[in-house]
Amino acid sequence: MGYLSTDGHAGDHEPAMRPRHLCNICGLLFCLAFTLPLSSRADGGMIRFQGDTKSFHITVFTASPVLSAGTVDLTLLVQSLPKLQPLLDATVTFDLSLASSGTNHTAAWTPPACVSSWHSSLAAIPAKLHHGEDRLLYGAYVHIPYSGIWALKITVRRSSQIESVSTLLPVNPPAAPAVAYWHLFLLPALGILGFVLNQSAREGRRQN
């Protein structure tokens, strides 16, 4: 007996509330579209190489365990030998050169708005300290144009010391644009959906 609403218009408010909740969900998805790609780069990622020069122990990380042609996040930890103390006063550069490739290779596609975030040259790419959330890492976003075996040379300069080490990076063909940049393709749809839901919620409030 006591469970029935005494407000004859109680049900009239529900349609106006639903678009508001959907707007909140849309906003959450909008935030996830940005934070998910960044969260995969929050730490060093997968150890790709460890090696020693005369004075340094060098560890190379990549955000993804499988590299594909396109923008690659390379990070580096430099430690002194023999105590393995992290070094924060070095100058680090990357050099990439194609060691071998297949008979056919497909160029990676990059959104025009993202082109300025990577270096057009693959020589002497500066690796900046505090790359990502780990304050001990040097790193840079490197655009690998196509698949193949790429030689990565790391050069570390500290005071009068200039030492280098090299490794090979196997790079797969690029992923389809819709797969590699799904979060960017999702943004226009979320924007349109948010606008429609916002207009619907306003219209519901006017009617009430």
N, C-alpha and C positions, 0 to 999 in steps of 0.2 A: 504493500500500500504506500509506503513512504518513499519508493524508488522512482515514482513518476515526477517529472519536472512540472512545477507550477507556472513556469514561464512559457507562455504560448509562442513566444518568438525565439526560444532558446536555440532551436534548430536552424534559425535563419543566420546565425553568426558563424556556423561551421564552415560554409563555403569561403567566407572571407578570411578565415584563419588558415585554411589549407594552402593557398598560394604563398602566404607568409612563411609557412614552414618549408615549402618547396624552395623559396628564395634562399633560406638559410642553407639548405642542402646544396643548392647551386653554388653559393659562396664557398662552401666547404670544398666542393669539387674543384672550384677555381684555384683555391689555395693549394690543394694537393697536386694540381697540374704543374705548379712551380716547385713545390718542395720535394716531390718524389724524385725528379731527376737530380736535384742537388744533394739529396740525402745519400744517394749512391756514391757521392764523391766526398763524403764528410771525413773519412779517414784515408789512410794510405791506399787501402784496397788490397789487391793480390800482389804478393812478392813475385816480381818478374825476373830479378837478377840480384845476386850478391857477389861482390868481388872486392879485391884489395889492390890498391896501388902501393907505392912505397910508404906513403904517409897516411892514407885514408882507407877506411872501409865504407863501401858504397852499396846501398840497397835501393833498387828501383822498384816502384810500384805502378800498377795500372788499376784504374777504377773497375774495369771489367776483366774477368778471367779470359774471355775470348775477344781478341781485337778485330775490328772490322774497319775497312777504309772509311775515312771521315775524321771527325774531331776526336782526338784521344787525349785523355787526361793523364799526363806523366808526372809522377812525384818521386822525390828522391830524399833519402836520409844520408847525410854525410857524418861519419864518425872518425875521430882521431885514432891512430894506432900507436901503441897497443892497448890503450885504456878504454877505447870505444866510447869516448865522450862525444855527445852530439855537438857539431860545430855550427855556429850561427853567424859567423863572420866571413864565410867563403863566397866566392863568385862562381856560379855554376852555369854552364851552357850545354845545350843539346845540339848535336849534329845528326841528321838523318840522311842516309843514302840508300838507294835501292841495291840490295845485294843480288837478288834474283827475282824473277816474276814469270808467270805463265805466258803462254802465247797470246792470251786475251786478258784484258783487264778493263774493268768498268770504273769510270771516274765517280768519286763520291759526290753526292748532291748536298749542298749546304744552303739553308735559308739565307737570302741576301742580308737580312738584319744581323746574322751571326757571323758574317765574313770578317768583320773588323776585330773579332775576339781572338783570332788565331793569326799566326805569322805566315805571310806568303812565302818567305824563304825558309828552307829546311836546314840552313847553316847558321851556327852561332845563335841559337834560340835561347834567350835568357830565361833561366829558371828562378822565379822569385821566391824569397823566403816567406813563410807563413801562408803557403798555398793551401787553401782549405782550412779545416778547423784544427788540424794538428799544427801547432806553432813551431814544430821542429823540422818540418818538411819544406824542401824547395820544390817548385813545380811550374808547369806551363801547360796550356792547351795547344796541342800540336795537330795540325791538319795533315793527315796522311792521304794523299790523293787517290791511291788505288792499291789493290791487293798485291801481295808478294812477300818476300823475305826482306825486311829492312834492317840495315845496320845502324844501331844507335851508339853514338860516341858521346860519353859524358866527360866533360873537362871541368876540373875543379882548380880554382886559383885561390890561394891563401898566402898572403904576404909574398914571399919570393918563390913559393912553391906553385908549380903548374904541372898537374898530373892528369892523365886520362885513362879511361877504361872503356871497353866496347862490349856490346852484346848484340844478339840478333832477335828481332821481333817478327814472329809470323803474323801476317795480317790477312784476314779473310776478305772476300768481296764485300762491298758495302751493303748494308741492309736497305730494304725499300724505304723511301722517304716517309711513308705513312707509319712504318714501324719505328724508325729511328727518331722521328720528331712528332710522335703521336700527341704529346702534350701541347704542342703548338697548334696542331690542327684542331684540337679540342676546344681551344680558347674562343674562337668565333662562335661556335655552337653554344657554349656556355653563356657568352655575352648576350646572344639573341634570346636564349631561354630565360635568362635573368630579367631582361627588359620586358618580355611578355608577361612573366609572373608578377613583376612589379606593377605593370599596368592593370593586371587583373585584380591584384590586391587593392589598388586605389579605387577601382570601379566598385568593388565590393563594399568598401567603406562609405562611398558616396550613397549607395543604395540603402545603407543602414542609417 
